[in-house]
Amino acid sequence: MACRPSHARIISPVYQAIITRRYLFSRIMPLLAAVAVALCTGLVLTVWSVMGGFLNMLLSSGKQLIGDVSISWPVEGIPYYAELVEDLERDPLVGAATPTLETVGLLALPSGEVRLVQVVGIEPEGYDRVTDFHSRLWWRPIAEPLKKDKAGEDPRLGNPEVFQRLLEDGKRLAEVRAGDAPGAPARPAIVLGLEVSGYNVRTEQGFVQPRWGFGPAEDVTLTVMPFSRSGVLMGQSDRVLPVANEFRTGLYEIDAKWVIVPLDVLQEMLALNEAVRAPAGFRPGAVTINEKGEAVPALPPAAGIEPARVTNILVRAAEGVTAEQLQARCEAIYTQFAARHVQSDPSPPDANRMIGSGLIFTWDRKPGLQTFIQAVKKETALVLVLFSFISLTAVFLVFSIFWSMISEKTRDIGVLRAIGAGRAGIAWLFLRYGLILGAVGSLAGGALAYLIVLNINPIHEWMGRALGLVIWDPKVYYFTDIPNEVDPVQAIFVLIGGVTCAVLGAVAPAIRAAWMDPVRALRFE
């Protein structure tokens, strides 16, 4: 018996294209499969773009007042910190470094309300070089209203002289009131997070209206608890400070809890400033007789200088350096710094203890903030997983349509098998068909998602006007605009996923078609 030529075992590529095109456009059901893939792909890409954009905005905002890496030693603090800052700034991987002092405090407002706050002492210029703090000061003169402020109601649009003074006061963390005598020295001041007082009302247009007249130029009372180096509470320290300005990062956890004061003021309040060290055995309360024969408290003889201390060194990475690379370099620099002062009294915390305890960390691992960031990441991942499960309906829809189509085209398959088409050729015909449907649907879904995300803010505004439906309320989500950028990497990943779903849906029907008996297929009615 003569053998069939090997080329007869497959379907000619020309016939593959003709049959595929005929199947694709001759029935509406296959087009419905492409529509299903398009809708699922567009849905996942839109959700990922918005949620991912929201997460990126959140993370970039949270990083603003923290820097890239923090070297931290709470309560006791790090002595000789100016030397450590110099060591860091000499390194090419470091863009800038600055000391800060952090503690928990109570803030008494003019109304009598008290807030539990995170108090941060800073050196204004150095802190700005690391975190760009000056750009976050809210009360400043602006020339143009915000995009959504059509009526120009933002209070910052008027009185440029007043708001320029507030901006300068906020930059210096010092205030000179209009009623003070000319040439009077500036008083140390405090800058509050925009949500700390609770007296500011955020509007739908994105700006803030002060409530009850509270704002910069008001006095508040800050209370902190100083501790000794051994961790013993030494009482409390109070200070009345004028509010120089308020800042906004866009991260509610910071804007609702942080207040910023001059570093030297907080060091004095916490007894962490430079001081004369009393000798061993000196007892406070001793008296001595002065030149007038009066009994006065005895001063301790100087036994050395107790260096000032801070709890944190914030470090910004140089251009092109990742936070992880900077963290490794900071650990090495701190190890050398601690080794130079191993015989000092007091000595800096041991490098092994510092590194082993995870107290040299990247900004996203800051205690307190890390939990919040991880929660948002998990919520974003959960939403994507849920929508991905919904997208699996495309697999079952393609499967159902192809299975039905094979039943309808049983005789056609029998003819192809009878004229010499092999099983692989038949299977590839339907897999190729699924591949084309997936590609068409995915590209259409990607284009749809791009148009929706690009115009999502106008669409949202129309929904608010026409339907009264405000989903993205800036008073809740803190951002005035919905993220409207599509990440190319995310888009490619989702499009490949759409094509994969369509091909997976076609696998079982393709196998069924490939293993059909040609004789029975030709007799099928």
C-alpha positions as CSV (number, residue, x, y, z in Angstrom):
1,M,0.0,0.0,0.0
2,A,1.4,3.4,-1.0
3,C,2.3,5.7,1.8
4,R,0.8,9.1,2.0
5,P,3.3,12.0,1.5
6,S,4.4,13.5,4.7
7,H,3.1,16.9,3.8
8,A,-0.4,15.5,3.7
9,R,-0.5,15.0,7.4
10,I,-0.8,18.8,8.1
11,I,-3.2,21.4,6.8
12,S,-1.7,23.9,4.4
13,P,-1.0,27.3,6.1
14,V,-3.1,28.9,3.4
15,Y,-6.0,26.7,4.2
16,Q,-5.4,27.3,7.9
17,A,-5.8,31.1,7.3
18,I,-8.9,30.6,5.1
19,I,-10.6,28.3,7.6
20,T,-9.7,30.4,10.6
21,R,-11.0,33.6,8.9
22,R,-14.2,31.8,7.8
23,Y,-14.9,30.5,11.3
24,L,-14.0,33.9,12.8
25,F,-16.4,36.1,10.8
26,S,-19.1,33.7,9.8
27,R,-20.6,33.3,13.4
28,I,-21.3,35.7,16.1
29,M,-20.5,33.4,19.0
30,P,-16.7,33.4,18.4
31,L,-16.8,37.2,18.3
32,L,-18.6,37.1,21.7
33,A,-15.6,35.2,23.1
34,A,-13.3,38.0,21.8
35,V,-15.6,40.5,23.5
36,A,-15.4,38.6,26.8
37,V,-11.6,38.5,26.7
38,A,-11.6,42.3,25.9
39,L,-13.9,43.1,28.8
40,C,-12.0,40.9,31.3
41,T,-8.6,42.3,30.1
42,G,-9.9,45.9,30.2
43,L,-11.4,45.4,33.7
44,V,-8.2,43.9,35.2
45,L,-5.9,46.5,33.6
46,T,-8.1,49.4,34.7
47,V,-8.3,48.2,38.3
48,W,-4.6,47.5,38.4
49,S,-3.7,50.9,37.0
50,V,-5.9,52.8,39.4
51,M,-5.1,50.7,42.5
52,G,-1.4,50.5,41.6
53,G,-1.3,54.3,40.9
54,F,-3.0,54.9,44.3
55,L,-0.4,52.8,46.0
56,N,2.5,54.5,44.2
57,M,1.1,57.9,45.1
58,L,0.8,56.8,48.7
59,L,4.3,55.5,48.9
60,S,5.9,58.5,47.2
61,S,4.0,60.8,49.7
62,G,5.0,58.7,52.7
63,K,8.7,58.8,51.7
64,Q,8.7,62.6,51.6
65,L,9.5,63.2,55.3
66,I,11.5,60.1,56.0
67,G,14.3,59.9,53.4
68,D,15.6,56.7,51.9
69,V,17.3,55.1,54.9
70,S,17.2,55.8,58.7
71,I,19.8,55.0,61.3
72,S,17.8,54.8,64.5
73,W,18.4,54.4,68.2
74,P,15.3,55.3,70.2
75,V,15.2,56.9,73.7
76,E,19.0,56.8,74.5
77,G,20.0,58.4,71.3
78,I,23.2,58.5,69.2
79,P,26.0,60.7,70.5
80,Y,28.6,62.4,68.2
81,Y,26.0,62.4,65.5
82,A,27.5,65.4,63.7
83,E,30.6,63.3,63.0
84,L,28.4,60.5,61.7
85,V,26.6,62.9,59.4
86,E,29.9,64.1,58.0
87,D,31.0,60.5,57.4
88,L,27.8,59.7,55.5
89,E,27.9,62.9,53.3
90,R,31.5,62.1,52.2
91,D,30.3,58.9,50.7
92,P,29.4,59.0,46.9
93,L,26.3,56.8,47.5
94,V,24.9,59.4,49.9
95,G,23.1,62.5,48.6
96,A,22.5,64.1,51.9
97,A,22.1,63.2,55.6
98,T,20.5,65.0,58.6
99,P,19.9,64.3,62.3
100,T,16.4,64.2,63.8
101,L,15.0,63.5,67.2
102,E,11.7,61.7,67.6
103,T,9.5,61.1,70.6
104,V,5.9,60.9,71.6
105,G,4.2,64.0,73.1
106,L,0.9,65.7,73.9
107,L,-0.2,68.8,72.0
108,A,-2.7,71.1,73.8
109,L,-4.6,73.2,71.3
110,P,-6.1,76.7,71.9
111,S,-9.6,75.1,72.3
112,G,-8.4,72.9,75.2
113,E,-8.3,69.7,73.2
114,V,-5.3,67.5,73.5
115,R,-3.7,65.4,70.8
116,L,-1.3,62.5,71.1
117,V,1.4,63.3,68.5
118,Q,4.7,62.1,67.1
119,V,7.2,65.0,67.8
120,V,10.1,65.3,65.4
121,G,13.0,67.7,66.0
122,I,14.9,68.8,62.9
123,E,17.6,71.0,61.6
124,P,15.5,72.9,58.9
125,E,18.1,73.2,56.1
126,G,19.5,69.7,56.4
127,Y,16.1,68.2,56.7
128,D,15.0,69.9,53.6
129,R,18.0,68.6,51.7
130,V,17.0,65.0,52.6
131,T,13.2,65.2,52.4
132,D,12.4,68.3,50.4
133,F,10.4,69.5,53.4
134,H,10.0,73.1,52.3
135,S,7.9,72.1,49.3
136,R,5.4,70.4,51.7
137,L,4.6,73.5,53.7
138,W,0.9,74.2,53.0
139,W,0.4,77.9,53.8
140,R,2.3,79.6,51.0
141,P,1.3,82.1,48.3
142,I,0.1,80.5,45.1
143,A,-0.4,82.3,41.7
144,E,-2.9,79.9,40.1
145,P,-5.9,78.1,41.7
146,L,-6.0,74.4,41.9
147,K,-7.3,72.6,38.8
148,K,-10.7,71.9,40.4
149,D,-11.0,75.3,42.1
150,K,-12.9,76.9,39.2
151,A,-14.2,79.8,41.4
152,G,-10.8,80.6,42.9
153,E,-11.9,80.2,46.5
154,D,-8.5,78.9,47.9
155,P,-7.5,81.3,50.7
156,R,-3.9,81.1,49.6
157,L,-4.7,83.1,46.5
158,G,-5.0,86.3,48.5
159,N,-2.6,88.3,50.8
160,P,0.6,87.1,49.2
161,E,2.7,89.0,51.7
162,V,1.1,87.2,54.7
163,F,1.5,83.8,53.1
164,Q,5.1,84.5,52.1
165,R,5.8,85.3,55.7
166,L,4.2,82.1,56.8
167,L,6.3,80.2,54.3
168,E,9.5,81.7,55.5
169,D,8.5,81.1,59.1
170,G,7.8,77.5,58.3
171,K,11.2,77.1,56.5
172,R,13.1,78.5,59.5
173,L,10.8,76.9,62.2
174,A,10.8,80.4,63.8
175,E,8.3,83.2,64.0
176,V,8.3,86.9,64.3
177,R,4.7,88.2,64.9
178,A,3.5,91.4,63.3
179,G,3.0,92.9,66.7
180,D,6.5,92.3,68.0
181,A,9.0,95.1,68.2
182,P,11.1,95.7,65.0
183,G,14.3,93.7,65.2
184,A,12.9,91.3,67.8
185,P,14.5,87.9,67.6
186,A,12.4,85.1,66.1
187,R,10.8,82.7,68.5
188,P,11.2,79.0,68.0
189,A,8.0,77.6,66.4
190,I,6.2,74.4,65.6
191,V,4.9,73.1,62.3
192,L,1.8,70.8,62.5
193,G,0.7,68.1,60.1
194,L,-2.4,69.5,58.2
195,E,-4.7,67.0,59.9
196,V,-3.3,67.2,63.5
197,S,-5.6,70.0,64.8
198,G,-8.8,68.7,63.1
199,Y,-9.7,72.3,62.5
200,N,-9.0,72.3,58.8
201,V,-11.8,71.3,56.3
202,R,-10.7,69.8,53.1
203,T,-12.9,70.7,50.1
204,E,-13.8,68.8,47.0
205,Q,-11.7,71.2,45.0
206,G,-8.6,70.1,46.9
207,F,-7.7,73.1,49.0
208,V,-8.2,73.6,52.8
209,Q,-10.4,76.0,54.6
210,P,-9.4,76.8,58.3
211,R,-12.3,76.3,60.7
212,W,-13.0,78.6,63.6
213,G,-10.1,80.8,62.6
214,F,-7.4,78.4,63.8
215,G,-4.1,78.4,61.8
216,P,-0.6,79.7,61.9
217,A,0.1,82.4,64.6
218,E,-1.8,80.5,67.2
219,D,0.0,79.2,70.3
220,V,0.0,75.5,71.3
221,T,1.5,73.8,74.3
222,L,3.8,70.8,73.7
223,T,4.5,68.3,76.5
224,V,7.1,65.5,76.3
225,M,8.5,63.0,78.7
226,P,12.3,63.0,79.1
227,F,14.0,59.8,80.1
228,S,17.4,59.1,81.5
229,R,19.9,57.0,79.7
230,S,18.8,54.0,81.8
231,G,15.2,54.5,80.7
232,V,13.9,56.1,83.9
233,L,11.2,58.8,83.5
234,M,12.5,62.2,84.7
235,G,9.2,64.0,84.8
236,Q,7.6,66.1,82.1
237,S,8.7,69.1,80.0
238,D,6.3,71.7,78.6
239,R,6.9,74.4,76.0
240,V,4.5,77.0,74.5
241,L,5.2,77.4,70.8
242,P,3.6,79.4,68.1
243,V,2.4,77.6,65.0
244,A,4.5,78.8,62.1
245,N,2.9,76.7,59.4
246,E,1.4,73.4,58.5
247,F,2.6,70.7,56.2
248,R,1.0,68.1,54.0
249,T,2.6,64.9,52.7
250,G,-0.5,63.2,51.4
251,L,-0.1,60.3,53.8
252,Y,-2.7,60.5,56.5
253,E,-0.7,58.6,59.0
254,I,1.9,61.3,59.0
255,D,-0.3,64.4,58.4
256,A,-2.6,63.5,61.3
257,K,0.1,62.7,63.9
258,W,3.4,64.5,63.2
259,V,4.5,67.8,64.5
260,I,7.9,69.3,63.7
261,V,10.0,71.5,66.0
262,P,13.6,72.8,66.0
263,L,16.1,70.1,67.0
264,D,17.8,72.2,69.7
265,V,14.4,72.9,71.4
266,L,13.4,69.3,71.6
267,Q,16.9,68.2,72.7
268,E,16.6,70.7,75.6
269,M,13.1,69.5,76.5
270,L,14.2,65.8,76.5
271,A,17.6,66.6,78.3
272,L,19.5,65.3,75.3
273,N,21.3,68.5,74.7
274,E,25.0,69.1,75.3
275,A,25.6,69.4,79.1
276,V,28.3,69.4,81.8
277,R,28.7,65.9,83.2
278,A,28.7,65.6,87.0
279,P,31.5,63.5,88.5
280,A,30.7,60.1,90.1
281,G,29.5,60.4,93.6
282,F,28.1,63.9,93.3
283,R,24.7,64.2,95.0
284,P,22.2,66.7,93.8
285,G,20.8,68.9,96.6
286,A,24.1,69.7,98.2
287,V,24.6,73.4,99.3
288,T,27.6,75.6,99.4
289,I,28.3,79.1,100.9
290,N,28.9,81.9,98.4
291,E,31.0,85.0,98.8
292,K,28.1,86.8,100.7
293,G,27.9,84.0,103.2
294,E,24.6,82.7,101.7
295,A,23.8,79.1,101.3
296,V,23.2,78.2,97.6
297,P,22.9,74.9,95.7
298,A,26.2,73.5,95.0
299,L,27.2,73.1,91.3
300,P,28.9,69.9,90.3
301,P,32.5,70.2,89.3
302,A,33.0,69.7,85.6
303,A,33.9,66.1,84.8
304,G,33.5,66.4,81.1
305,I,31.0,67.3,78.5
306,E,27.9,65.1,77.8
307,P,27.5,65.2,74.0
308,A,24.1,66.1,72.5
309,R,22.2,63.1,71.1
310,V,19.6,62.4,68.5
311,T,17.5,59.3,67.8
312,N,17.7,59.2,64.0
313,I,20.0,60.0,61.1
314,L,18.0,60.3,57.9
315,V,19.8,59.6,54.7
316,R,18.9,60.4,51.1
317,A,20.4,58.3,48.3
318,A,22.5,59.8,45.6
319,E,21.1,59.7,42.0
320,G,20.7,56.2,40.7
321,V,21.3,54.5,44.1
322,T,18.6,52.2,45.4
323,A,17.4,52.3,49.1
324,E,18.7,48.7,49.6
325,Q,22.2,49.7,48.3
326,L,22.2,52.7,50.5
327,Q,21.2,50.7,53.5
328,A,24.2,48.3,53.1
329,R,26.5,51.3,52.8
330,C,25.1,53.0,55.8
331,E,25.6,49.9,57.9
332,A,29.3,49.8,56.8
333,I,29.8,53.5,57.6
334,Y,28.1,53.2,61.0
335,T,30.3,50.2,61.8
336,Q,33.4,52.3,61.2
337,F,32.0,55.2,63.2
338,A,31.1,53.1,66.2
339,A,34.6,51.4,66.2
340,R,36.3,54.9,66.4
341,H,34.2,55.6,69.6
342,V,34.3,52.3,71.3
343,Q,36.4,53.8,74.2
344,S,34.3,57.0,74.4
345,D,32.0,57.7,77.3
346,P,29.2,57.6,76.3
347,S,29.9,55.4,73.4
348,P,27.5,55.1,70.4
349,P,25.4,51.9,70.2
350,D,27.4,48.9,69.2
351,A,27.2,48.3,65.5
352,N,26.3,44.6,65.9
353,R,23.4,45.5,68.1
354,M,22.3,48.3,65.8
355,I,22.4,46.1,62.6
356,G,21.2,43.0,64.3
357,S,18.1,44.7,65.7
358,G,17.2,46.1,62.3
359,L,17.6,49.7,63.4
360,I,19.2,50.7,60.1
361,F,16.3,50.3,57.7
362,T,14.9,51.6,54.5
363,W,12.1,54.2,54.6
364,D,9.3,51.7,54.0
365,R,10.3,49.6,57.0
366,K,9.9,52.4,59.5
367,P,8.1,51.1,62.6
368,G,4.4,52.1,62.5
369,L,4.5,53.1,58.8
370,Q,5.6,49.6,57.7
371,T,2.4,48.1,59.0
372,F,0.3,50.7,57.2
373,I,2.1,50.2,53.9
374,Q,1.9,46.4,54.0
375,A,-1.8,46.6,54.7
376,V,-2.3,48.8,51.6
377,K,-0.2,46.4,49.5
378,K,-2.2,43.4,50.7
379,E,-5.5,45.1,49.9
380,T,-4.3,46.0,46.4
381,A,-3.1,42.4,45.8
382,L,-6.4,41.1,47.2
383,V,-8.5,43.2,44.8
384,L,-6.3,42.1,41.8
385,V,-6.7,38.4,42.8
386,L,-10.5,38.8,43.0
387,F,-10.7,40.5,39.6
388,S,-8.4,37.9,38.1
389,F,-10.7,35.2,39.3
390,I,-13.6,37.0,37.6
391,S,-11.4,37.1,34.4
392,L,-11.2,33.3,34.4
393,T,-14.8,33.4,33.1
394,A,-13.2,34.2,29.7
395,V,-11.6,30.7,29.8
396,F,-14.9,28.9,30.4
397,L,-16.7,31.1,27.8
398,V,-14.1,30.3,25.1
399,F,-14.2,26.6,26.1
400,S,-18.0,26.6,25.8
401,I,-18.1,28.4,22.5
402,F,-15.3,26.2,21.0
403,W,-16.9,23.0,22.3
404,S,-20.2,24.0,20.7
405,M,-18.5,25.0,17.5
406,I,-16.7,21.7,17.2
407,S,-20.0,19.9,17.6
408,E,-21.4,22.0,14.8
409,K,-18.4,21.5,12.6
410,T,-18.0,17.7,13.1
411,R,-18.5,16.9,9.4
412,D,-16.0,19.6,8.4
413,I,-13.5,18.0,10.8
414,G,-14.2,14.6,9.3
415,V,-13.6,15.9,5.8
416,L,-10.2,17.4,6.8
417,R,-9.2,14.2,8.5
418,A,-10.3,12.1,5.4
419,I,-8.2,14.2,3.0
420,G,-5.1,13.6,5.2
421,A,-5.0,16.2,7.9
422,G,-3.2,14.9,10.9
423,R,-4.3,15.2,14.5
424,A,-1.7,17.9,15.2
425,G,-2.9,19.9,12.3
426,I,-6.5,19.8,13.5
427,A,-5.5,20.7,17.1
428,W,-3.4,23.5,15.9
429,L,-6.3,24.9,13.8
430,F,-8.4,25.4,16.9
431,L,-5.5,26.5,19.1
432,R,-4.6,29.0,16.5
433,Y,-8.2,30.2,16.4
434,G,-8.1,30.7,20.2
435,L,-4.8,32.5,19.9
436,I,-6.2,34.9,17.4
437,L,-9.4,35.5,19.4
438,G,-7.3,36.1,22.5
439,A,-5.0,38.5,20.7
440,V,-7.9,40.5,19.2
441,G,-9.8,40.6,22.5
442,S,-6.7,41.5,24.6
443,L,-5.7,44.3,22.3
444,A,-9.2,45.7,22.3
445,G,-9.4,45.4,26.1
446,G,-6.0,47.1,26.5
447,A,-7.2,50.0,24.2
448,L,-10.5,50.2,26.2
449,A,-8.6,50.3,29.5
450,Y,-6.2,52.9,28.2
451,L,-9.1,55.2,27.2
452,I,-10.9,54.7,30.5
453,V,-7.9,55.3,32.6
454,L,-6.7,58.3,30.6
455,N,-10.2,59.9,30.9
456,I,-11.1,58.6,34.3
457,N,-11.2,62.0,36.0
458,P,-13.5,63.6,33.5
459,I,-15.7,60.4,33.6
460,H,-15.8,60.6,37.4
461,E,-16.7,64.3,37.3
462,W,-19.5,63.6,34.8
463,M,-20.9,60.8,37.1
464,G,-20.9,63.3,40.0
465,R,-22.8,66.0,38.0
466,A,-25.2,63.7,36.1
467,L,-25.8,60.9,38.6
468,G,-24.7,62.4,41.9
469,L,-22.3,59.5,42.3
470,V,-18.9,60.5,43.9
471,I,-16.7,57.4,44.2
472,W,-13.4,59.1,44.7
473,D,-14.1,61.7,47.3
474,P,-10.9,63.7,48.0
475,K,-12.1,64.3,51.6
476,V,-11.8,60.5,52.1
477,Y,-9.0,59.4,49.8
478,Y,-6.9,62.5,50.3
479,F,-5.9,62.8,46.7
480,T,-7.9,65.2,44.5
481,D,-7.3,63.2,41.3
482,I,-7.7,59.6,40.5
483,P,-4.4,58.0,39.2
484,N,-4.6,58.0,35.4
485,E,-1.5,56.4,34.1
486,V,-1.1,52.9,32.6
487,D,2.1,51.1,33.4
488,P,3.5,49.5,30.2
489,V,4.8,46.5,32.2
490,Q,1.4,45.9,33.8
491,A,-0.3,46.3,30.4
492,I,2.0,43.7,28.7
493,F,1.4,41.3,31.7
494,V,-2.4,41.7,31.5
495,L,-2.5,41.4,27.7
496,I,-0.4,38.2,27.8
497,G,-2.8,36.9,30.5
498,G,-5.8,37.6,28.2
499,V,-4.2,35.7,25.3
500,T,-3.3,32.8,27.7
501,C,-6.8,32.5,29.0
502,A,-8.2,32.3,25.4
503,V,-5.7,29.6,24.5
504,L,-6.4,27.6,27.7
505,G,-10.1,27.7,26.9
506,A,-9.4,26.3,23.4
507,V,-7.1,23.4,24.6
508,A,-9.8,20.8,25.5
509,P,-12.0,21.4,22.4
510,A,-8.8,21.2,20.2
511,I,-7.9,17.8,21.7
512,R,-11.5,16.6,21.2
513,A,-11.4,17.7,17.5
514,A,-8.0,16.1,17.0
515,W,-9.1,12.7,18.3
516,M,-12.4,12.5,16.3
517,D,-12.8,9.3,14.3
518,P,-13.1,10.6,10.6
519,V,-15.6,7.9,9.6
520,R,-18.0,8.7,12.5
521,A,-17.4,12.4,11.9
522,L,-18.5,12.1,8.2
523,R,-21.7,10.2,9.2
524,F,-22.6,12.9,11.9
525,E,-26.0,14.5,11.4
